[in-house]
Amino acid sequence: MEEIVIDGCNLAYKAFGGAGDGEREALTRALAARYGRKQILVTLVWDSSAGGDMQQILPNLKVRYAPSADEHIIRLVRESPRPRSITVVTDDRPVGDSARALGARLIRSSEFAGLFPGLQERKRSSSPAPEVKPSSETDAEKRRYLDLWERPR
């Protein structure tokens, strides 16, 4: 089975201009939509100080949180019985060089992002736009709240 191991922060920055919760969610959804029915194992690796957690999103899509995504990606390739079946998605030169030396293929995050809709590379501005909460609820939200509050208990 072919396997894709993705440096989550690299790809999120290339695809969405950031790697916050919203971008992580968007990237996971885009990968699930793209690979959910394919015979390709996808592992999305994120840097996380907590580390260790893994979520199985689909049978073939795993999300891993590691203290060092770079080290975890190299370990996955090193420990694989078939490193030549792995494609590593990263822009980190040392990770890419190590993965190739172990037999894996390499694709840059910007190239990968351009392969399918939902992950086209976006240019980052010099100052990211702040997330702005709407100043008031929409009419639909107001109706929903009124409906909830007016229901008998």
N, C-alpha and C positions, 0 to 999 in steps of 0.2 A: 504494500500500500504506500502510495506517495504521501509525504508529510511536509507541511509548511510550518516553520517555526518563526514567529513574528516578534520583533522588538516593538512592543506596543507603543512606547513613547515616541520612537522615531516615526512610525507610521502615522500616529495620531497628529503629530506636528505637521507632517507633510500633507495629510489629507484634510485636517480641520484647523490647523494653526494653533493647536494647544493640546494638552493632555490632561485636562481636568475631568471631573466626573461625567459631564455631558459628552465630551469627546470620547471618553472610554466607552460609554454606553452606545454612542452612535457607531463607533468602530465595531463593537461586538455585534450589533444588529446588522451592519453591512456585511460582515463576514458570515454571519448565520444565514443571511439571505443568499449569499453567493455560493457557499459551500455546504449548506444544510443537507442537500440531497446527493452529494457527490461522494465518491469513494476516496476522499482525501482527508487525512487527519490534520487538523489545524490546531496549533497551540499558540495562543496569544500570551506573551510574557510581559508583565508590568513590573516596574520597580516599586517596591513597597517596603517601608521600614518594618512593618509587621511580618511580612514574608510568610512563605509556607502554604498559604491558603490556595486551594484550587477549586474552581467551579467547573462542573461538566455542564455546559450550556446545551449541547446536542451530543449525540453519541460520537460524533467526529469533531466537535469543537470544544476545546478546553481553554480556560482562562486561568493562568497561574500568576500569583503574586509572590515575588521573590525579593530578598534584600538587595540582590544585584541581578537585574535582568540579564546583563551581559554574561556574567558567570554562569547563570542558569542555562542560557541558550547554548553556550559551549559545552556544558555538562550533558545536555540532552543529545547533542551531536556525538560527543565522545562515548557516551554510554549506549548509543544505538547499535543494534546488531547490523543495521544497514544504513550507514551514514550517507551513502550515495543516493538514497531515496529521499533525502531531506533537502529542502530549499529553505535557506535562512533569509529573512527579509530584515535588513538593517542598513543604516547609513554609517554605523560605527566601524571604522576601518579595522581596528584590532580584532573585533568580533568577526567581521567578514573574513579577514585573513586567516584567523584560527579555524573558522568553520570550513573554509576551502582546504586548508592543510589537512583537515580530518576527513575530507572527501565529500563534504556537502556542496551543493550549488549555492550561489549567492545572487540575490537580486536587491537592488537599491530600493529604498522605500518609495521614492518618487516614481520609479518605473512601475512598481507594484500598484501604487495608487492610481496610475493611469490605465491600468488593465481593465477596469470595470467601473460602471456608473456607481456613484455613491462614495467613491474615494478619490476623485480627481484632486490633484494637488492644488492647494489654495495658497496664494501669496499672503504672507503675513505682513501687516502694516508695522511701521516702527513703533506705534503705540496701540496695543490691542484695545478693541472696543470693550468697555466694561459691560457686564451683564446688567441690564436695567430691568427692574420690576415694573410692570405696568402701573400707572398712577391710579387706575381704578379698574374695577371688574368690567368685563364685557356684559352686554345684555343677557347673553346665554348663561354666563356664570351667575348673574344676579337671580335669574329665574330658577336655576338649580338650587341656590342657597335658600331662596324663599320657599321652594318646594320642600326642601329638607326641614326647614324650621317650622313649617306649617303642618307637617304630618302629625297626626295624633300618635301618642306613644302608648 
